[in-house]
Amino acid sequence: MLIRSGDMVEVKTGNARGTRAKVLSVRRIDGKIVVEGVNRVYRHMRRSQKNPQGGRLSKEMPIDASNVLVVCGGCDKPSRMGVKLLADGAKIRVCKKCGADLGSLRTAKK
């Protein structure tokens, strides 16, 4: 999975379609990501010493990574990502639309 936490993504399906938000965490094992403000649910908490107020706590739940596209910093459009191998052995993520660099996957070999 090429999506990293901190990436800006656009949701393509579901109730939050068209929403642009930041990725909070990535769960590689089941292919899901947690996106800020998307797929919010309420957890009903009983009063306790840890949570003296109790009530409803709102939090984000994971969505499938296939339901989002990364927003490119160069063209500011949602697009797919590819991997490019540089001459020095480094791997980078690139935008499929404009070819802009989206960050490194592996540093250069020594």
N, C-alpha and C positions, 0 to 999 in steps of 0.2 A: 504494500500500500504506500503510495507516494505522498499522501496527505500527512502533514505534521501539525502538532499543536502550535497555535499562533497564526496559522494561515487564515486568510479571509476567504470565505466560501459563500456560494449562493445556493439556496435550497431549491431543487427543481421539482419536487413532488410533495404532496401532502398539504396540510392546512397552512403551513408556513411558506408556501411556494413564492419565490421571488425575494425572500428575505436574505439580506447579506449580513453575515455575522462572523465572529472569530471562533475558531476551533479551540475548545478548552482542553480536551483530552482525546486520545486515540486509543482504542482497544483493538489491537492487531489480531488477537486470538479469534474473536468472532466478527471482525470486519465492521465494527461500529465506531462512531465518533460522537462526542458530546459537543453541541454547538450552543453558543451563548444565546439565551432567550428563545430557543426552539425546543418544542416537545416538552413543555413545562407541565408538571403534575403536582398535585398536593399530597403531602404526607401528613396525616393526622397524628400529632404528638400528644401524649399524655403528660401531665405535669410531673416533673422530677427535679432532683437537685441540679442536674445538668441543664435542664430546660425548665426553669421555674414558671414561665408564662404558659407553656403548652400551646395548643391551637393548631393551625394549619401552616405547615412549612412548605414553601414552593421551591421546587428544584428542577433542573434539566435532566432528562433521561436520554440515553443514547439513541441515535438513529443510524440507519445503514449508510455506509460510506458511498454506496452507489447512487444515493439520492441527492448528492451535492456535487457541484463543480467548483474548482478553485478559481478565484478571481485573479486574473493576471495583473501585476503591478504596472506593466508596460502599456497594455492596450485597454486596461480597466474593463475587461469583458470576461464573463465566465467561460472557461475553456478546459479542454482536457490537457493532461500533462504527459510529457515524454521524458526519456532519459537520454542524455548525450554523453558520450565518452570523450574526454579531452585528450590531447596528445601526451600530457604528462601523467595520464592514468587516473585522473580525477573524474568522478561522475557528478553531473549536475542535473537538476530538474529544469525542463524547458517548457514554455507555452507552445501548444500545437498551432495556435493561430498566428502569433507574431514572432515566435522564436526567442522570446526574452528569457533571461536566466531567472529561475524561481528559487534558487538556493542549492546548496551542495548536498550530495548524498554520501560521497566518499572523498576524502582528501587525496592528494597526489601520492603515488608510491615513491618510496625512497630508494 
